[in-house]
Every structure is written in C-alpha cells, then in structure tokens.
Amino acid sequence: MLVKLAWRNLWRNRLRTSIMLAAMVFGLLGVIVMIGFISGLYSNMIQNAIAWQTSHLQIHSRNYLDHPDIQDTLVNPDAITALLSSSPTVEGWSARLVVDGMVASARSTRGIRINGVVPEAEASVSPVARHIREGQWLDAEGRNPVVVSVKTAERLRLKLGSKVVLTFTGPDGEVSGAAFRVRGLFKSPISAFDDSQLFVRRSDLAALAQLDGVHEIAVITEDGAEANGPATAQLIQQLRTLDDANSVRDWQAVQPMLAAILSQMGVSNAIILAIYVLAMSFGIVNLMLMSVFERTREFGVLMAVGMTKPRVLLLILLEAGLLGLCGGVLGVVTSVGVIALLGHTGIPLGAMADGLAAFGADTQLYPEVTRSDYLMVLTTVLAASLLSALYPARQILRQRPAEAMAHRH
C-alpha cells in the first residue's frame, strides 16, 4: 500500500519528476562513459606494456639485474628452457641476447638496445613481427638483417635495404661492430619502445660478441595477465627452484608503475562517481523538500488519523528510493547501450597520438565497464537517494499534526 502511495505521490508533479529523472539519466551516462574511458585507457596502457615491454614473466641473472654487464648471462638456461617447453601453462617464450650499443647511419648516430632473438620464438611473445609497416620480419635468409622502428628510421634517414653499423662493448672490453641491412620497419604504440629498441638474429649477435648464452627469457602464460594468476604463480615457484642465481619476475615486479595504475583504477572511478552523487543528492534534497512541504497539511491529516511517524518516514523514503531506482536503472540501461556501441566503434583519439604514445596507449580507445561497475553505480545512486530524503523527512516529522494541518503554502 505504501509503495503504491509513494509511486503516485512521486508523479503528482510530472514535469518536476521528469526533469529530475532526465538529469539523473544524463548524469549517469556521463559518469559511466567517463569510467569506461578511464578504465579502457588504463587497461590499454597495461596490455601494451605487457605485450611490447615486459611479457608476463622475465628471467634474468641476478647479477645482470644489479649491474647489467654483457657477461652476466643466465645460469643453467637449458634447464629453464626445458621446463618452459614442457609446461602446459606456457604459451610462448623467447630467449634473448641483449646488449646496449650504438646504431649509426651515414647521417646520424643513436644509442640503442640491441635485441638478439630467434625470429620464430620472438614472434610468439612479442607483437613486433605483426606490426611491420615496411619490409618483413627477421628470418634465416640474408646476411646480418636488422629490424628497426619507423621513428628510428626517420631520425637516421633509413629505408629498406639501408646499411647501418651496430657497435657495442664486448665481453673483453673492446668495441665490437658490424654492418647490418635494414630488413623491416616496425611501429609500436609506445614511443619510448620505438626510440630504444631494434632486433637482429641472436646467432648474428652472438657471433659478433663472441658470447655463448642469453641474458633474458621472456615468457607468455595462459593467466599471466591476471594479478596473481594461480598457474603462473606455480610456474614462478618451479623456475625459482632451478637455480637461486637467476631472478624470475612477473610484469608487476618488472614495472611496478603498472601495478600501481591497476590498483588506482577503482579509486579514480569512485572519485568520479562520488562527485556525481554529491551533485545529484542536492537535486534530490531540493525535489523532496518541495514535494514534502507542498503536502505538509496532507501529512498532518495522515498523522492525525493514526499514521505513525515511522510510517510517514518510510513513505518519504520510498518516494526517494523509487526516484533513485528509476533514475539509476534508466541511466544504467542507457549507458549499457552507449558503451556497447562505443565498444564496437571505438573512440578515435588521433589528434592526441603523440601524447598517447608517450603513455603507451593506442589512438583508438575502447571503453571498458564491468558488471561490478554498473552494480556499484546503481547501488550508490539508490543509497544516496535514500540518504537525501532524510533531511526533508526530518523537517516534516518535527511538526505536530495540528501544526501541519494549519500550514499554509
């Protein structure tokens, strides 16, 4: 009975209620799209960083992590690769020979990280092979091929087939170098990666450095993208038991900033929602105050004929709750449709390409909103609606029935 009465009271002034509902719907739409935008941006940054820079796991010699030196290769790498090859959790791995050196063309010279890789293995863990803009990825053919970024090629005035000279300090402390031919040009969404990385065959780099072994193994696992994935956690324990001289780190340990971003996503979403709810609450308080004071005499009559104050309070709370429920449901339903549309078309951010590349984000962004986000929004709006009705209810309940019935507008 009270629910039916509350619903009828809510629509006594259709225009006022409709305006409030419209404000709630459009406000919620803006909040949820913003939450989806921020979540999508953070998620895209993390996915790109994992794909291009960290992989799910990285294995190094502990000495190499403390003081990187070309001689600090992995201890007992054959046992590691045997375990990785036999593990059902592992989807791909690549053993790399890595040196810091210089790349020089006829026009300029730049510092660079030279990655010596097995082409097929690297293609299973890194997107570089799938993002070749010109030319092709490394293979077994040709003498000393190299793949560089489009940005590096532009700065060094390189094109396919151009000759570059790679130099670095070898294990004996002497400078080693050789000429390479540009086989392919790649482009990543991370400007720092494009600035600092190039790829050659591991066999070519090992022969040039006169070094046997690898410095780094990058691993992709089935649940490595998750925080504390159980299968990956078990694999880490198995790898750590092989030799204490090696360090096994997941992507959160390799780049702690990514883990910090992931942990802050919920906080940023909550702040955005809190700002909207605060503004919405003032609107509901105003609406309920007008609605309650317009019916002061009516409430006085109800209390005079026997309706208790707790039931009057419940009636007012039901009106505010129904308003919040209607606005929240309509807002969430509208937002689901808009997010689904944007999830299909994406949000083009081409005008911000340079800025996004500095943070490792794509120029086509797809918003992400989870079911828990929708539930949090709906629950928060409903709770705020109920709390907003307490002050108007208190104002009417403070009056005696005779005083309320004598009230004049």
C-alpha positions in Angstrom: 0.0 0.0 0.0 2.8 2.4 1.0 4.7 1.6 -2.2 1.7 2.3 -4.4 1.0 5.6 -2.5 4.7 6.6 -2.8 4.7 5.9 -6.5 1.5 8.1 -7.0 3.0 10.9 -4.9 6.2 10.8 -6.9 4.3 11.6 -10.1 2.0 14.3 -8.8 4.2 16.8 -10.4 5.1 15.0 -13.6 7.3 17.8 -15.1 9.4 18.2 -11.9 9.9 14.4 -11.6 10.7 14.0 -15.3 13.3 16.8 -15.2 15.0 15.2 -12.2 15.0 11.7 -13.9 16.4 13.2 -17.1 19.1 14.9 -15.1 20.0 11.6 -13.3 20.0 9.6 -16.6 22.2 12.1 -18.5 24.5 12.5 -15.4 24.9 8.7 -15.0 25.5 8.3 -18.7 28.4 10.8 -18.5 29.8 9.2 -15.3 29.7 5.7 -16.7 31.2 6.7 -20.1 34.0 8.5 -18.2 34.6 5.5 -16.0 34.7 3.3 -19.2 37.1 5.8 -20.8 39.5 5.8 -17.9 39.3 2.0 -17.4 39.8 1.4 -21.1 42.7 3.8 -21.2 44.4 2.2 -18.2 43.7 -1.3 -19.5 45.1 -0.4 -22.9 48.3 1.0 -21.4 48.8 -2.1 -19.3 48.1 -4.5 -22.2 50.5 -2.7 -24.5 53.2 -2.5 -21.8 52.9 -6.3 -21.2 52.8 -7.1 -24.9 55.7 -4.9 -26.0 57.9 -4.4 -23.0 57.5 -6.9 -20.1 55.7 -10.0 -21.3 54.1 -12.0 -18.4 57.4 -13.2 -16.9 61.0 -12.2 -17.3 64.0 -14.3 -16.3 67.5 -12.7 -15.7 70.7 -13.4 -13.9 70.6 -11.7 -10.5 74.0 -10.1 -11.3 72.6 -8.7 -14.6 69.7 -7.0 -12.7 72.0 -5.5 -10.1 74.7 -4.3 -12.6 73.9 -5.1 -16.2 77.0 -6.5 -17.9 77.3 -8.4 -21.2 79.0 -11.3 -19.4 76.1 -11.8 -16.9 74.2 -14.4 -18.8 71.6 -16.8 -17.3 72.8 -19.6 -15.2 71.7 -23.1 -16.5 69.5 -21.8 -19.3 68.9 -25.3 -20.7 67.1 -26.4 -17.6 64.9 -23.3 -17.8 64.0 -23.7 -21.4 63.3 -27.4 -20.9 60.8 -26.5 -18.1 59.2 -23.8 -20.2 58.9 -26.2 -23.2 57.2 -28.8 -21.1 54.9 -26.6 -19.1 51.2 -26.5 -20.2 50.9 -23.0 -18.7 53.4 -21.5 -21.1 52.0 -20.2 -24.4 55.4 -18.9 -25.7 58.9 -17.9 -24.7 61.8 -16.2 -26.2 65.5 -16.3 -25.1 67.3 -13.0 -25.9 70.8 -11.9 -26.1 70.7 -8.2 -25.2 73.4 -5.5 -25.4 73.4 -1.7 -25.2 75.1 -0.1 -28.1 75.0 2.4 -30.9 73.3 2.4 -34.3 74.9 4.6 -36.9 73.9 5.6 -40.4 75.6 7.9 -42.9 73.5 10.8 -41.3 73.4 10.2 -37.6 74.1 8.0 -34.6 71.9 7.0 -31.7 72.1 4.9 -28.5 70.0 1.7 -28.8 69.2 -1.6 -27.1 70.2 -4.4 -29.5 68.0 -7.5 -29.1 69.4 -10.7 -30.4 66.4 -13.0 -30.9 65.3 -16.3 -32.5 62.8 -14.9 -35.0 60.1 -17.6 -34.6 60.3 -17.7 -30.8 60.2 -13.8 -30.6 57.1 -13.7 -32.8 55.3 -15.9 -30.2 55.8 -13.4 -27.3 56.1 -10.0 -29.0 53.8 -8.2 -31.4 56.8 -6.7 -33.3 56.6 -9.3 -36.1 52.9 -8.4 -36.6 53.4 -4.7 -36.7 55.9 -4.4 -39.5 55.0 -1.3 -41.6 57.5 -1.9 -44.4 59.6 -4.9 -45.3 59.4 -8.0 -43.3 60.3 -9.7 -40.0 63.6 -11.5 -39.4 64.1 -14.9 -40.9 67.0 -17.3 -41.7 67.8 -15.7 -45.1 70.3 -13.0 -45.8 73.4 -11.7 -44.0 73.0 -9.5 -40.9 69.4 -8.3 -41.3 68.1 -5.8 -38.7 64.6 -4.6 -37.9 64.3 -1.0 -36.6 61.4 1.2 -35.7 59.8 3.7 -38.1 60.9 6.5 -35.7 64.5 5.4 -35.7 64.5 5.1 -39.4 63.2 8.6 -39.8 65.8 10.0 -37.4 68.7 8.2 -39.1 67.3 8.7 -42.6 67.0 5.0 -43.3 64.9 3.0 -45.7 64.6 -0.7 -46.6 68.0 -2.0 -47.6 69.9 0.8 -46.0 73.2 -0.1 -44.3 73.7 0.6 -40.6 76.6 -0.1 -38.3 75.9 -1.6 -34.8 78.6 -1.1 -32.2 78.9 -2.2 -28.6 81.4 -3.1 -25.9 82.2 -6.8 -26.0 83.0 -9.2 -23.1 86.7 -8.4 -23.4 86.1 -4.7 -23.0 86.9 -4.0 -26.7 84.4 -2.3 -29.0 82.8 -4.7 -31.5 80.8 -3.7 -34.5 79.5 -4.8 -37.9 77.3 -3.6 -40.8 73.7 -4.7 -41.0 71.0 -4.2 -43.6 67.5 -2.9 -42.7 65.1 -5.8 -43.3 61.9 -4.2 -41.8 60.4 -1.2 -40.1 58.0 -1.6 -37.2 55.8 0.8 -35.3 54.5 0.3 -31.7 52.0 2.4 -29.7 54.8 3.1 -27.2 57.2 6.0 -28.2 59.8 5.0 -25.7 60.0 1.5 -27.1 60.4 2.8 -30.7 63.1 5.1 -29.5 65.2 2.4 -27.8 64.8 -1.0 -29.5 66.0 -2.8 -32.6 66.1 -6.5 -33.4 68.7 -8.8 -35.0 69.1 -12.5 -35.2 70.6 -14.0 -32.0 73.1 -16.1 -33.9 74.5 -12.9 -35.7 74.8 -11.0 -32.4 76.4 -14.0 -30.6 79.0 -14.4 -33.3 79.8 -10.7 -33.3 80.0 -10.6 -29.5 81.8 -14.0 -29.3 79.4 -14.8 -26.5 77.5 -18.0 -25.7 74.3 -17.8 -23.6 71.3 -15.5 -23.2 70.6 -12.5 -20.9 66.8 -12.6 -20.8 63.9 -15.0 -21.3 60.5 -13.5 -21.9 57.5 -15.8 -21.2 53.8 -15.6 -22.0 51.5 -17.7 -19.9 47.8 -18.6 -20.0 46.8 -16.5 -17.0 49.9 -14.2 -16.7 47.8 -11.0 -17.4 45.9 -11.6 -14.2 47.2 -10.4 -10.9 48.4 -13.4 -9.0 47.2 -15.9 -11.6 47.5 -19.4 -10.0 49.1 -21.2 -12.9 51.7 -18.5 -13.4 52.4 -18.4 -9.7 53.1 -22.1 -9.7 55.4 -21.7 -12.7 57.3 -19.0 -10.9 57.9 -21.3 -8.0 59.1 -24.0 -10.2 61.5 -21.7 -12.0 62.9 -20.3 -8.8 63.8 -23.8 -7.5 66.0 -24.4 -10.6 68.8 -22.0 -9.5 69.0 -19.2 -7.0 71.4 -17.3 -9.2 68.5 -16.4 -11.5 65.7 -14.0 -10.9 62.1 -14.7 -12.0 59.8 -11.6 -12.0 56.2 -11.1 -13.2 55.1 -8.0 -15.1 54.1 -6.2 -11.9 57.6 -6.6 -10.5 59.3 -5.6 -13.7 57.2 -2.4 -13.9 55.7 -1.5 -10.5 54.0 1.5 -12.1 51.7 -0.8 -14.0 50.6 -2.5 -10.7 50.1 1.0 -9.2 47.9 2.0 -12.1 45.8 -1.2 -11.8 45.3 -0.6 -8.1 44.3 3.1 -8.6 41.6 2.3 -11.2 39.0 1.7 -8.5 39.9 4.8 -6.6 39.6 7.1 -9.7 36.3 5.6 -10.6 35.0 6.0 -7.1 36.0 9.7 -7.1 34.2 10.4 -10.3 31.1 8.6 -9.0 31.2 10.5 -5.7 31.3 13.9 -7.4 28.2 13.0 -9.5 26.4 11.5 -6.5 27.1 14.6 -4.4 25.6 16.9 -7.1 22.7 14.5 -7.6 22.0 14.4 -3.9 21.5 18.2 -3.8 18.9 17.9 -6.6 17.0 15.1 -4.8 17.0 17.0 -1.5 15.6 20.1 -3.3 12.9 18.0 -5.0 11.9 16.2 -1.9 11.8 19.4 0.2 9.4 21.0 -2.3 7.3 17.8 -2.6 7.1 17.4 1.2 6.4 21.0 2.1 3.7 21.1 -0.6 2.0 18.3 1.2 2.5 19.5 4.8 -1.2 19.6 5.5 -1.7 16.2 4.0 1.0 14.7 6.2 -0.7 16.4 9.2 -4.0 14.7 8.3 -2.3 11.3 7.9 -0.7 11.6 11.3 -3.9 12.9 12.9 -5.9 9.8 11.6 -3.3 7.4 13.1 -0.4 7.0 10.7 2.7 6.8 12.9 5.8 8.9 12.3 7.9 5.8 11.3 5.4 5.0 8.6 5.5 8.6 7.4 9.2 8.4 7.3 9.0 5.1 5.4 6.6 6.7 2.9 9.0 9.6 2.2 12.0 7.2 1.9 10.0 5.1 -0.5 9.4 8.1 -2.7 13.1 9.0 -2.8 14.1 5.3 -3.3 11.7 4.9 -6.2 13.1 8.1 -7.7 16.6 6.9 -7.3 15.8 3.4 -8.6 14.1 4.7 -11.7 16.8 7.1 -12.5 19.5 4.6 -11.7 18.0 1.8 -13.8 17.3 4.1 -16.8 20.7 5.6 -16.6 22.4 2.2 -16.4 20.3 0.8 -19.2 21.1 3.8 -21.4 24.8 3.5 -20.5 24.9 -0.2 -21.4 23.7 0.6 -24.9 26.1 3.5 -25.4 29.1 1.6 -24.0 28.2 -1.4 -26.3 28.1 1.0 -29.3 31.5 2.6 -28.3 32.9 -0.8 -27.6 32.2 -1.7 -31.2 33.2 1.6 -32.9 35.8 2.8 -30.5 36.7 6.4 -29.7 39.2 7.8 -32.2 41.9 9.9 -30.5 44.1 10.5 -33.4 44.6 14.2 -32.6 46.3 13.1 -29.3 48.5 10.5 -30.9 51.8 11.9 -29.7 50.7 12.4 -26.2 49.1 8.9 -26.0 52.3 7.3 -27.4 54.2 8.8 -24.5 51.9 6.8 -22.2 51.8 3.7 -24.3 48.2 3.9 -25.4 46.5 3.3 -28.7 44.8 6.1 -30.7 41.6 4.0 -31.0 40.2 3.6 -27.5 37.5 1.1 -26.4 35.8 1.9 -23.1 35.5 -0.9 -20.6 32.8 -1.1 -17.9 32.4 -4.3 -15.8 29.2 -5.6 -14.3 30.5 -4.7 -10.9 31.0 -1.1 -12.0 27.3 -1.0 -13.1 26.2 -2.5 -9.8 28.3 -0.1 -7.8 26.8 2.9 -9.7 23.2 1.6 -9.2 23.8 0.8 -5.5 25.4 4.1 -4.8 22.7 6.1 -6.5 20.0 4.3 -4.6 21.8 4.8 -1.3 22.3 8.5 -2.0 18.6 8.9 -2.9 17.5 7.4 0.4 20.0 9.5 2.4 18.9 12.6 0.6 15.4 12.1 1.8 16.3 12.1 5.5 16.5 15.9 5.8 13.1 16.6 4.2 11.6 13.8 6.3 13.0 15.2 9.5 11.6 18.6 8.7 8.1 17.3 8.4 8.3 14.8 11.3 9.3 17.6 13.7 5.8 19.2 13.3 2.8 18.2 15.3 -0.3 17.1 13.4 -2.3 20.2 14.4 0.6 22.5 13.3 0.9 20.6 10.0 -2.8 20.8 9.2 -2.8 24.6 9.9 0.2 25.1 7.5 -0.4 27.5 4.6 1.6 27.4 1.4 
